[in-house]
Amino acid sequence: MLILPMVLIVVLAHAPAAAAATQAAGTADRVDLVRLAAVPPSPGSPTGSVHFEAQVTYTLSSTPAGYLGLFAFEDDAQRSSQHSSEPIPIKAGSGRATIDIEYVPAKQVQNLTLIVGLFTQDERLLGWVATNPMPLASWTARIQFQQAMAARMDGRLSDAVDHLTQAIQASGNTGHLYYWRADTLLRMSRYDEAIADYARALQLTPEHRASMVGRAVALLWKGDMDAASADLDAALGMDVEPDEVTGWAHRARGIINASLGRVGEAIDDYEAYLAISPGASDRDQVEDWIVQLRAVAGISRPSGSGG
């Protein structure tokens, strides 16, 4: 395993806080960071790991061959705590490379700086590029969120809740994390917990219509029609272009109106839902509800209306 060259430690002691790059004097050798992303950790990785991938471009002209290394520096440390599992060998010329590091956060570490170094084969530093110091919590939350969405797609809702909980613990005051955990809890029929998360999401993002509608649906399933109606009316009263959220609000309010015997209002809401979401997967079901409501109320189907 390669050891971080002492010259890199000395250089980094004077590195600026902003993203920066430098190269050896009198050479065209350089490395530049093109893209940095967090991807899901490898199976069996320690809990909380963040897998970074850095895409770089490089020019090597002063020596026939060298290598690239990626290093992690915690807070104000002048020595790296971890470096990439494998150096990337390169030959003279220009090119592009992807190099990764699976970082395991230490307790109480707040910021992380990633450094890509360009070295000769005998570990002499030719150039480097550094990121800005990055709040570690935001990256941890991001990767946990990605894993939560993957778990939801696979139907592993309990795992999704666990990942979203870890994301919230890393970056608590983020409304969309509470929204997605609430939505997942709603799908698991854990209504009280979902309502609490929707409420927190709305504290953080007060005009988030999807949270209003989600909370209304949870309240509806708990039988609290008045509170559910209040959320739906608030969401539908906002001055926005009709979208999927608008459609689901009409659908939910239609259910409430139908259960309370307000047939005309229920039909209006169901038809508004179908107009906004013409390709809805439950279209046949909702059309059947409309037919039943018309039959109960003795209302004829409007002439010329489509299916």
C-alpha positions in Angstrom: 0.0 0.0 0.0 1.4 3.4 -1.0 2.4 5.8 1.7 1.5 9.5 1.4 4.6 11.3 0.4 5.9 13.8 2.9 6.1 16.6 0.3 2.3 16.4 -0.1 1.9 16.9 3.6 4.1 20.0 3.5 2.3 21.5 0.5 -1.2 20.9 2.1 -0.1 22.7 5.2 -0.3 25.8 3.1 -3.2 24.9 0.8 -5.9 27.5 0.4 -9.4 26.9 1.7 -10.9 27.2 -1.7 -10.6 24.5 -4.4 -7.1 24.7 -5.8 -4.5 23.0 -8.0 -0.8 23.3 -8.3 2.0 21.7 -10.3 5.7 21.2 -10.1 7.7 24.3 -11.2 9.0 24.2 -14.7 6.8 21.3 -16.0 3.6 20.9 -17.8 2.5 18.1 -15.4 -0.9 18.8 -13.9 -4.1 17.2 -12.7 -7.6 18.7 -12.7 -10.8 17.6 -11.0 -13.7 17.3 -13.5 -16.4 15.7 -11.4 -16.9 14.3 -7.8 -19.7 12.0 -6.9 -20.9 9.8 -4.1 -22.0 6.3 -5.1 -23.5 3.5 -3.0 -20.8 1.7 -0.9 -19.7 -1.8 -1.8 -21.6 -4.7 -0.2 -20.2 -5.4 3.2 -18.8 -1.9 3.7 -18.8 -0.5 7.2 -22.0 1.3 8.3 -21.9 4.9 7.3 -19.3 4.5 4.6 -19.2 7.1 1.8 -17.8 5.9 -1.6 -16.4 8.8 -3.5 -15.6 8.7 -7.2 -13.4 11.5 -8.7 -13.0 12.0 -12.4 -9.9 13.8 -13.4 -7.9 14.9 -16.4 -4.2 14.9 -16.3 -1.1 15.8 -18.3 2.2 13.9 -17.6 5.3 15.2 -19.6 8.3 15.1 -17.3 8.6 11.4 -16.8 7.5 8.3 -18.9 5.1 7.0 -16.2 3.6 7.8 -12.9 0.4 7.3 -10.9 -2.6 9.1 -9.5 -3.7 8.8 -5.9 -6.8 10.1 -4.0 -6.5 11.1 -0.4 -9.0 12.2 2.3 -8.1 14.9 4.9 -10.4 15.4 7.9 -11.1 18.9 9.2 -7.8 20.7 9.5 -5.6 17.6 9.5 -2.3 17.9 7.6 -2.0 14.1 7.1 -4.5 12.0 5.2 -6.6 9.6 7.2 -7.3 7.4 4.2 -6.2 7.1 0.6 -7.5 5.3 -2.5 -7.4 1.5 -2.3 -5.4 1.3 -5.5 -3.2 3.9 -7.2 -4.0 4.5 -10.9 -0.9 4.0 -13.1 -0.6 6.4 -16.1 1.8 6.9 -18.9 3.2 10.1 -20.4 0.7 12.2 -22.3 -2.8 13.5 -21.5 -5.9 11.6 -20.5 -8.8 11.1 -18.2 -9.1 8.8 -15.2 -11.6 7.8 -12.5 -10.3 7.1 -9.1 -12.3 6.2 -6.0 -12.1 6.0 -2.2 -14.4 4.4 0.3 -14.3 6.8 3.3 -15.3 5.7 6.7 -16.1 8.8 8.8 -14.5 9.1 12.1 -16.6 10.4 15.1 -16.9 14.2 15.3 -15.4 14.9 11.9 -17.2 17.8 10.3 -15.4 18.5 7.1 -13.6 16.5 4.5 -11.1 17.7 1.8 -10.3 15.3 -1.0 -6.9 15.6 -2.8 -5.9 14.0 -6.1 -2.1 13.8 -6.4 0.0 13.2 -9.5 3.2 11.3 -8.7 6.3 9.9 -10.3 6.8 6.1 -9.9 9.2 6.9 -7.0 6.5 8.9 -5.2 7.7 12.4 -6.0 4.7 14.8 -6.2 4.3 16.5 -9.6 0.9 18.2 -9.0 -2.3 18.0 -7.1 -5.8 19.3 -7.0 -8.0 19.8 -3.9 -11.7 20.2 -3.3 -13.1 22.8 -1.0 -13.6 21.6 2.5 -16.9 19.7 2.3 -19.4 19.3 5.1 -19.3 15.6 5.7 -23.0 15.4 6.8 -24.3 16.4 3.4 -22.4 13.6 1.7 -23.4 11.1 4.2 -27.1 12.1 3.9 -26.8 12.0 0.1 -25.5 8.5 0.0 -28.0 7.2 2.5 -30.8 8.9 0.5 -29.6 7.1 -2.7 -29.7 3.8 -0.8 -33.1 4.5 0.5 -34.5 5.2 -3.0 -32.9 1.9 -4.2 -34.5 0.0 -1.4 -37.9 1.5 -2.1 -37.7 0.5 -5.8 -36.9 -3.1 -4.6 -39.8 -3.1 -2.2 -37.6 -3.1 0.9 -39.5 -0.4 2.7 -38.1 -1.2 6.2 -34.6 -0.8 4.8 -35.6 2.4 3.1 -36.8 3.8 6.5 -33.5 2.8 8.1 -31.5 4.6 5.4 -33.6 7.7 5.6 -33.3 7.7 9.4 -29.5 7.7 9.0 -29.7 10.5 6.4 -31.8 12.6 8.8 -29.4 11.9 11.6 -26.5 13.2 9.4 -28.4 16.2 8.1 -31.5 16.7 10.2 -33.0 20.0 9.0 -33.8 18.9 5.5 -37.5 18.8 4.6 -37.3 16.4 1.7 -35.7 13.7 3.9 -38.6 13.8 6.3 -41.1 13.8 3.4 -39.6 10.7 1.9 -39.5 8.9 5.2 -43.1 9.9 5.8 -44.1 8.6 2.4 -42.4 5.3 3.0 -44.0 5.0 6.5 -47.4 5.8 4.8 -46.9 2.9 2.4 -46.2 0.7 5.5 -49.5 1.8 7.1 -47.5 3.4 10.0 -49.8 6.4 9.9 -48.9 8.2 13.2 -45.2 8.1 12.4 -45.9 9.3 8.9 -48.1 12.2 10.1 -45.3 13.3 12.5 -42.7 13.2 9.7 -45.0 15.1 7.3 -45.5 17.7 10.0 -41.7 18.1 10.4 -41.3 18.4 6.6 -43.9 21.2 6.6 -42.2 23.0 9.4 -39.0 23.0 7.3 -40.7 23.6 4.0 -44.1 25.2 4.8 -45.5 25.2 1.3 -44.5 21.7 0.3 -47.8 20.5 -1.3 -46.7 16.9 -1.5 -46.3 16.8 2.3 -49.7 18.4 2.7 -51.3 15.8 0.5 -49.4 12.9 2.1 -50.4 13.9 5.6 -54.0 14.2 4.4 -53.9 10.7 3.1 -52.5 9.4 6.4 -55.2 11.4 8.3 -57.8 10.0 5.9 -56.8 6.4 6.7 -57.0 7.2 10.4 -60.5 8.5 9.9 -59.8 12.2 10.6 -61.8 13.6 7.7 -61.8 17.2 8.9 -58.0 17.4 9.3 -57.5 15.6 6.0 -59.8 18.0 4.2 -58.0 21.0 5.7 -54.7 19.8 4.3 -56.2 19.0 0.9 -58.0 22.3 0.6 -54.7 24.1 1.5 -52.8 22.2 -1.2 -55.5 22.8 -3.8 -55.8 26.4 -2.9 -52.2 27.3 -3.8 -51.7 29.2 -7.1 -49.7 26.6 -9.1 -50.0 24.9 -12.4 -51.9 21.6 -12.0 -49.5 18.7 -11.6 -49.4 15.1 -10.3 -49.6 16.4 -6.7 -52.8 18.4 -7.6 -54.2 15.2 -9.1 -53.6 13.1 -6.0 -55.1 15.9 -3.9 -58.3 15.7 -6.0 -58.4 12.0 -5.7 -58.1 12.0 -1.9 -60.7 14.7 -1.5 -63.0 12.8 -3.8 -62.8 9.8 -1.4 -63.6 12.1 1.5 -66.5 13.7 -0.3 -67.9 10.3 -1.4 -67.7 9.0 2.2 -69.6 12.0 3.4 -72.3 11.7 0.8 -71.3 14.8 -1.2 -71.8 13.0 -4.5 -71.5 16.0 -6.9 -68.3 17.2 -5.2 -66.8 13.7 -5.2 -67.5 13.3 -9.0 -65.9 16.7 -9.7 -62.8 15.7 -7.8 -62.5 12.3 -9.4 -62.9 13.8 -12.9 -60.4 16.5 -12.1 -57.9 13.7 -11.1 -58.5 11.9 -14.3 -58.1 15.0 -16.4 -54.8 15.9 -14.7 -53.5 12.3 -14.8 -54.9 10.8 -18.0 -52.5 7.8 -17.9 -53.3 7.0 -14.2 -52.8 3.3 -13.5 -56.1 3.3 -11.5 -58.1 5.0 -14.1 -60.5 2.1 -14.6 -61.1 2.0 -10.9 -61.8 5.7 -10.5 -64.1 5.7 -13.6 -66.0 2.9 -12.0 -66.4 5.0 -8.8 -67.8 7.8 -10.9 -70.3 5.5 -12.5 -71.4 4.1 -9.1 -71.8 7.7 -7.7 -73.9 8.7 -10.7 -76.1 5.7 -10.3 -76.6 6.4 -6.6 -77.6 10.0 -7.2 -79.5 9.3 -10.4 -77.2 11.5 -12.4 -76.9 10.8 -16.1 -73.5 10.6 -17.8 -72.8 13.9 -19.7 -73.4 13.4 -23.4 -70.2 13.4 -25.4 -68.0 12.7 -22.4 -65.0 10.5 -23.0 -63.9 7.5 -21.0 
